[in-house]
């Protein structure tokens, strides 16, 4: 007979009680499964009747458990055939996997950015410290940021004379801001802008070398 929809009447007459009992018993054997969350209840409990039917089928309806609409699977477990796999993925699982993947990607990106920042911090800090010493007029301190080769060539007094000549037109240096940093294993390059007290500025590129675990300025100071 398949699915029926009303009460227990046929052609205007009440069905025999045996038929009604058989309809209810068989309708309770047939299960309706949600393709989204897997929630199940019997055809009878869902307000329907399935009597003298065979094979699985699908009904488009709304799940009372998860609220999703879809093609629910109607099957009878005693027939021995498991319901076919849903063609619609479990959205909760999909969202959970997507969220986990996004979190993993964010952690990987954060790790990469941290490694890059940590690798460039040494050359950048050494360059900023050198220019801070120059601006403060601390010539022995500024010389201490130079490489061994540069320190052998330039004394603190010579460093002061060099910067006095550079600052003749624009006045003392007032600040340095880093624009970019490139690092290899033992060498690095820091580019930035040097500002003077009269408002003038110039681009500067500083070459550095790693000596004894510390970054030192290897280019002309």
N, C-alpha and C positions, 0 to 999 in steps of 0.2 A: 504493500500500500504506500510506503514511503512516508514523507512528512505530511501531517495535517495541521490545521491551524485553529480550529475552534474547540468547542466543548466536546461532548461525547454524544452527538446526534448524527444521524445519517438519513437523508431524504425525509427530514421532518420528524423522524421517530427516534426515541432513545435507543442507544446501542445496548446490547445485552451486557449484563454486569461482567460476565467472563471476558468479553471483548475489552471493556473499559479497564479491567484489572490487568489484562495482557498488555494493553497499550501503555499503561503507566509503568509496569515492570520493565518492558522492553525499552521505553524511553529513558528510564533511569540507567540502563546499561550503556547507552550511547553518550559519549563525552564530547564536549566542545572545548577546544584548546585555543588560547590566544597565541598568535604567532609572535607577539612582541615580548610578553613576560612569561608565557608558559602556563598561565592560570587556567585551571580546568573546573568545569562543573557539568552536571548531566544536562541532556537536552530537556528533560522534564523540569529540572530546577530552573532552567533558563526560560521556562514558559512555553516550550514547544513539545511536539510529539513526533517520534520517529518509530514507526511500527512496520514490521515485515519488510524491512529494507536491508540492503547489503552494500558493502563497499564504503569507502570513505568519500566524503564530500566537503565542500567549503561553503561557508556562509559569511557574507560581508556584514559585520556588526561592530559595535563598540564594546570594548572590554570593561567590565565593571570593576576590575582590579587596578589596571594602569591607565584606563581612559583612552587608550589608543584605538583607532578604527582600523580594521583590516580584515583579511579573509581568514576567518577562524576555521580550524580543522574539526570536522565532525567524524568521529571514529568509534568503534566498539573494541575495547581491549581484549575481550574474549576471543575475537576472531583471529588473534595471534599476529596480526600485522601492526607494527608500530606506525604511528602517524607519520606522514612524509615530512621531511625537514622543511621548515619555513623558508620561503624565498626572501622574506623580509628580515633583516638582522635585528637582533635585540638592541634597541636604541640606547638602553642604559649601558650595556656593555660597550657599544661603539663609542659613546660619550666618555665612558671611563677610560677606554684605551686611548682615545684622542687626547684626553686631559693628561694622562700619564706620559704620552709621547711629547706633548708640548712642554711639560715640566722637565722631562729629560733633556730636550733640546735647549731649554733655557739654562739648565745647569751646565751643559756642555759649553754653551756660548759664554756664560759667566766665567767658567774656568779658563777659556781661551783668552778672554779680555783681561782677566786677572794676571795670567802669565805674561801677556804682552805688556801690561802696565808695569808689572814688577821688573821685567827685563829692561824697560826704558827709564825706569826711575833713577837708576844710578847715574847715567850720563846727564840726564836732565838736572838732577840735584847738584851735581858737580859744576855744571855750567852756571846755574843760578847762584851758587855760592861764590864762584869766581867773580861774577859781575857785582854781587853784593859787596864783596871786599873792595873792588875797584871804586864803587860809588862811595863807600865809607872812607876811602883813602887808606885802607889797611894794606899797604904794599907788601909787607912780609907775608901776611895772610893770603893775599892774591897769588904771590909767587908759590906758595905751598900747594896750590891747585894745579900748577904746571907739571908737565911730565919731567922725568929726570933729564932728558936732553935739553928741554927748554930752560930748566932751572940752572943747568950748567952754562947756558948762554946768556940768560937775562937775570940780573940782580934786582932786588927790590927797588933800588934807586933808578936803575935803567927802566924798569917797568913804570915807575912814576913819570919819568921823562917822556916815555912813549905816549902815555895817556895825556900828559899835559899838551903835547903837540896836537893830538887828535881833538882835544876839547877846546883848542884855541878859537875856533870859529863859532861853535855852538854852546860853549859853556860846559860845565861838568855833566857827566852822564847821570841820568835820573832814574833809569829803570830798564829792565830787560824782560821780555815776554817770549816764552818758547812757542814756536809755531809747529815744529815737527821734529821727530827723533827717529833715527835709523840706527839699529844696533846689529853688529855681527858678533862673532865670538869674542874677540879682544879689541875691536875697534868700534867706534860709534861716531855719528854726526848729528849735531843739534843745530837746527836753524831757528832764527827768531828775529825780533825787532829790538834794536837798542834805541832808547829815547833819551833826548837831552833836555836840559832845563829850559831852553828857549822854545821848546815845542817841536824842534826838528827830530827826525828819526832816520834810521838806516837799517837795512837788512844785514845781519851778521850770520855767518855759518862757522861753527866751531867743530874742529876735528878732535876726537878724544881717543886715548889708548888705555887699556887696562893694565895697571902695574901693581903687583902685590895684592890683588883683590880690590883695588880702588881705581876709580876712573880719574884720569888726569888729562889736562888740555895739552894736545900735541901740536896744534896749529899756532901761528904767530899770535902772541897775546895782545 
